[in-house]
Structures are given as C-alpha cells and as structure tokens.
Amino acid sequence: MQFETQCLHAGYSPKSGEPRVQPIVQSTTYTYDSAEEIGDLFDLKAAGYFYTRLANPTTNAAEEKLAALEGGVGALCTSSGQAATFYALLNILESGDHFIASTSIYGGTYNLFAHTFKKMGIQVSFVDQTLPLEVLEKAIRPNTKAVFGETIANPELRVLDIEKFARLAQKAQAPLIIDNTFATPYFCRPFEFGANIVVHSTTKYLDGHAVAMGGAVIDGGNFDWHNGKFPAFTLPDESYHGLIYTETFGTAAYIVKARVQLMRDLGATPAPQNSFLLNLGMETLPLRMKAHYENALEVAKFLETQPQVSSVNYPALESSPDYELKQKYTPNGLCGVISFEIKGGREAASKWLNGLKLISREVHVADIRTCALHPATSTHRQMNEEELAKINVSAGLVRLSVGIENVRDILADIEQAFNAI
C-alpha cells in the first residue's frame, strides 16, 4: 500500500459485520476460558491481551499503523513523547553506560539526558552535529551504547545528517535512535538512511489536533544485538524463566523487550481514548503535512523580508545552511515549525508575542492552529545561559508553529504584531 492508503487502512482490518472504525476498547482487563491460556500470555508463549498496561486492541491498532508508516518491525505506544525517548534509551542502557547525543535537541530531552540519566549512572556526551565524522568519533567510548539525534531539531530547526550519524553509530557498534517528530514519516523515514530506532511525540503532528498526549518507539529490526555489547538481548531473562529475546523474537527483540520489561515495570501506558484519537489523527497526516509545509514556507519567506527580524531558521529556505540536507532527507516538504530571531532580544520578542491576535501563545507545537512561544522563558526555561548558548537558543528566539489556516490571515497577524513593537 502507498503511504496515504496506509494512513487509512494499516493497523485495523474489520471483518464482516465489525465496526468500520477501530473502536475504543475501554477496558483494563480481558477474560479467558482457562488458567493455562493466561499462563501462556504471561510466559510470552502466546500473543493476546490480558492487561491494558501491556497491550490494548485500540492501542495495538495505532502501533501497527506506526510501524507500517515508518517501515519498522514493531512499535510501542507510550503516554507521552518524553516517556518514549526514556524507554527507547533505557531499553539499551544501564548504570555505567554512555551514549552520544546531538546538542540540537528539544530542551526537555536535554534535561532528561543531562540530569535525570546522570542520576541513574548513565553518562551522555553532547556533540555538535555539524562537525565532521572524524571529529564526532572522538566522543565514542568503550561503553558507548547508543547515538541520538532529531531529524529536524526543536526549536533550532537544524536538519540532521542521518547517514553521518549512522556511520558514527556503526563505529561505536551501537544503535542510532532518531526522534522523527517534526518530519513525521510522511516527509522522512529514518530507517531508510541507516537509523535503527525511531521515536515520536505523537502529541505533535501525528495527532495534529492538540487533543491527545502520547509517544511511540518504533523498532527498525535492523540492528545486530549479538555484537557482545548488549547481553540483555542475548542472555536469559530470569524474569521470564530464562527467555532469550533474540532467539525467541528475532528482529523484533528490541521492541518486545521494551514492552514486556519497561512497560511492565514502569507503566507509562497510553489511555485507549488517546490511542483512538491518535489513530484518527494519523488518517489525515498527509493532507495536513502538505498544508503545514506550504503555509510555513510562505511565512518563512515573509519573515526574511521583515526589518525587525535578524534571522530565520527554516531549512526549506535557500538561505538556510541546511538547505542541501533538507533536499536530501526531506525532499518533498518539511514541518510547519519556524524559529526566528527578533531584534531587541527578550523584550522585543515578548512584545511581539503579546501583540498576536489570531496566533495563540501556547506551550505546544505542530497543531493545526498556528501558535507561538518564546523558548528561553518556556520550554527551555530550566536551562542556564551557558546551556542555552550551546544549543543556539537566544533571548530573542521565537518558535512559530504554522497551522493550516488561510495563510493570508496568518501573515496579517504576524505583520500587525510587528507593527505593535
């Protein structure tokens, strides 16, 4: 099936007389005819549902659709994007391990890596993703177990050279984990460029309507866990009577382990209602992403002409340093998010935000409605000036998430807000 068809049909195929739309299975538990059947489920000898913390039919439909859209072997939905990123790495790492991450990442992810993982005994090295491979390789340690980056960085709007980071990960004998939230699989499928694991905040474009929190981890099934660095996949798991994930589940070993260990023990489970809304949002993903991109490109070009704007970050602009990377990795479009620098710093940025009338001031992004925020005082507020400088988030930087309204109305609101400064 083509991508647009998968958005509508992957994950759920009703039989004769069944609901055409995947129903909400609002139940925490499921009944069986015998104790033996339930025992087989707990021993991972049979597939099925026994408790919604681990699996639910509505969530399963979303997971199968996500795996199909990204081209993976399996997916695990979580209660938020942060939970997805946490699970994706914790499924590989333990105390004493190390991983490499680009500095061009979301502020919440930076905090998770730099502070929370540190408390768990896991170390991270942040690297400038624009550096040559031979320089990046200096960050590799014997205990490096993962490499992480974002397809399109939030809010810096830098495009990751995925193939370069894939070579870095291969040198480290570690999987490459890519956050594909902004590009979505409609514009980029990281597995095709050497990534091994993809994560999403499904709260963003995949839902698209600002109604359902969620996250997802998708397994590419293309990493060799037998290289000696990942015994948790190749040695017996005593919590499942000595089961070995790679032997029992083959290419899906990673995603099964994430579900039956991390979701079992930590329980960041999405509500069936949210999975239903995610399914609904993904059905119109191609239509929405086209509209977001067309509007955002026109807005970005307009911002470049404004005297109050010192710089515009949008890789679809020919003036962008990442224009060639955009053409390589997302040739058919881009996200609807733009970041730009307003002259006058924090005060001028605040005045511009306060002058908006149609565009919402909100801590969100990738909504069908246009919204804006000031990262230095919101999403990246916990970071000090030195940390903000490392990821190029300045005092005058504004993140603008362009929606699918008529672009003339969006431009008119932007212009009158500049006149109010």
Summary of the structure (lengths in Angstrom):
residues: 421
radius of gyration: 21.8
end to end distance: 50.6
largest distance: 72.9
contacts: 1468
relative contact order: 0.13
helix: 43%
strand: 15%
